[in-house]
Amino acid sequence: MLKHINDTNSKVATKFGTIHFNEKGESTDLTETQEKVLATIPTYKFVGAKKQAPKDEKKQVEELHEDKPKVAEKAILDEPKVPKKKAPAKVAKKATAKKKAAK
């Protein structure tokens, strides 16, 4: 993340294109390498990507245990269903001309 030290809520034209800065003066419009290049200019500061707060280990272990039954249930549901075989239909025999004449 790139931060503009002086300006907030503004657009700035750079060689990488137009950059939009929010009310805190932060921009996420560029790639990390482009941000590092612009950070060499005194009015810009490279902050880096925001990191998520680490979760408690206890919560992570509980989530893992919760996932195991779900995976087993999903495997049962995902089994291919084999279609039942139908018995061949009985075909009525057609009377031939010889049988009709004999009657």
Secondary structure as GFF3:
##gff-version 3
##sequence-region A 1 103
A	DSSP	beta_strand	2	4	.	.	.	ID=ss1
A	DSSP	beta_strand	10	14	.	.	.	ID=ss2
A	DSSP	beta_strand	17	21	.	.	.	ID=ss3
A	DSSP	beta_strand	26	27	.	.	.	ID=ss4
A	DSSP	alpha_helix	32	38	.	.	.	ID=ss5
A	DSSP	beta_strand	44	46	.	.	.	ID=ss6
A	DSSP	alpha_helix	57	77	.	.	.	ID=ss7
A	DSSP	alpha_helix	97	102	.	.	.	ID=ss8
###
